[in-house]
């Protein structure tokens, strides 16, 4: 079995080879950055260069430290540690890796009974050897493994972001406002309102009458073009969307070694290839410390090559210091001289934070300690820089990652299967590259003098009701093209014997257009209900019922998750089962509404992932939190082993995921290898 596993890893390593810039002593032409997205060797028709690479990998695998990727030779100034699973590493590399109680082999994931610990300046069992090692000169790592970008010293201030001066002038939408009829796409946000029922008796009053506010973001031209032509270039007509400043904060701790790191590099390669020349990217890597590998530069042809070079320099080593990674990512955003209209941080980690949170004596860890103030705004300013967090595998801290995303205004995705990583990234950037609304605020005002607002049910979006309860507001922030948002407003309906109609509320939206930089204000018609003397059996609004089910489902998920955290898995399952029964009796569920059918399937999956404490710890917690994130923000997240089936996936996201699947692991043989090599396969899964 061990031999087959090594062969599978070896073949996978060849298929996932990424572009590393050549040095002067290499022969042949340098491959293009696109090679990061394409297998270098086809098992059916191996090229001469691929055959040489295969032999080279086989010949050097035992001579190279899998953590730092430098050679291991006697007399080169490095002590060598050979683990009980037969894998060898530089002593300093593996000692740093296990310093934070990491007892798992970075290569084969075997759990060690004995681990190397460095105590003081000497090795515990061989003082003389360690003394020699300390005095011997250490050899610098070859440039073939660490790029010049990685070696460059970081400046004290990250104000070296590439200028935006060379961007082409953005197309104004004003010039085409008069000929909207000639176009087949929506240019402004739409507001629709739905009362719970269209009429109530004038002699009756109601304390909790629900009105739904439904918002639809504009449709992007680029999204339409992609729908018509799936092969359109990723840099299509950049003047039709807002350019992005994206900072990726990537975990390269020791636990990421091997297949995980290779797939992370491929996923980042996909991101780089799909950013346009007006978008800017910065790459931060963190383990025990954090380092900026690549400054905030535009993704021109040169910028892409340099970014690929920086990503390819990643090597797994050390612990997991998420706070330091986020601090450095926030510093890139804070120090930049110029700003693109859209800014976001992508955070990926597969482990527990071993610095800021672990070891705290607090019963409930304070996750805010991990998040720099620059990332999350105050209650008035809303969110500044959303962090879209990706928990990778079954060992990550889902509560921590979910909290980071929740506080910052981003989403939390759970990547259970390794080969979903690129799709998850694709879904995320598919949204970020289609932002059409910035800083959206929704204002609700009561019209009837006796009316007041009882509550605003807006999920995770910051909202407030004024003291007199006559006005309320919701801070929605950015919207992707084609996104929809639904909010439930509860009001009282007074007795109104003198009128045939009662006006309830009016809604106003204010937002910034990221292309024209204009402030747009939209108002809805007044929401009213008829007041007959005697009301018949009125048909309930399907739209209101559907969204009430979504809100209540999210509340049931939160209650079940809280019960599970307190050790009551039976109670957690019962909470979900009770709501599923209630859901099945609703009007929209009986009509087989797509959202309600999806909610029931999701709740059932959550119940199965609470089958035991072991299953819940391995995947249940992360699955539920990623579901909560999705429904609370009404935005797509990756859950488990797929990005499919999300109720909130926009056409831009779908197109990007489809593009990912075309480029990712193109040959069937590679897909079989990845399936066989997944280290998560041994983890418990619900049946």
Secondary structure, 3 states (H helix, E strand, C coil): CHHHHHHHHHHHHHHCCCCCCCCCCCCCCCCCHHHHHCCCCCCCCCCHHHHHHHHHHHHHCCCECCCCCCECCCCCCCCEEECCCCCEEEHHHHHHHHCCCCCECCCCCCECCCCCCCECCECCCCHHHHHHHHHCCCCCCCCCCCCHHHHCCCCCCCCCCCCCCCCCCCCCCHHHHHHHHHCCCCCCCEEEEEECCCECCCCCCEEEEEEEEEEECCCCHHHHHHHHCCCCCCCCCHHHCCCEEEEEEEECCHHHCCHHHHHHHHHHHHHHHHCCCCCEEEEEEECCCEEEEEEEEECCHHHHHHHHHHHHCCCCCCCCCHHHHHHHHHHHHHHCCCCCCEEEEEEEECCCCCCCCCCCCCCCCCHHHHCCCCCCCCCCCCCCCEEEEEEECCCCCHHHHHHHHHHHCCCEEEECCHHHHHHHHHHHHHHHCCEEEEEEEEEEEECCCCCCEEEEECCCCCEEECCCCCEEEEEEEEEECCCEEEEEEEEEECCCCCCCEEEEEEEEEEEECCCCCCEEEEECCCEEEECCCCCCCCCCCHHHHHHHHHHHHHHHHHHHHHHHHCCCHHHHHHHHHHHHHHHHCCHHHHCCCHHHHHHHHHHHHHHHCCCCHHHHHHHHHHHHHHHHHHHHHCCCCCECCECCCCCCCCHHHHHHHHHHHHHCCCCHHHHHHHHHHCHHHHCCCCC
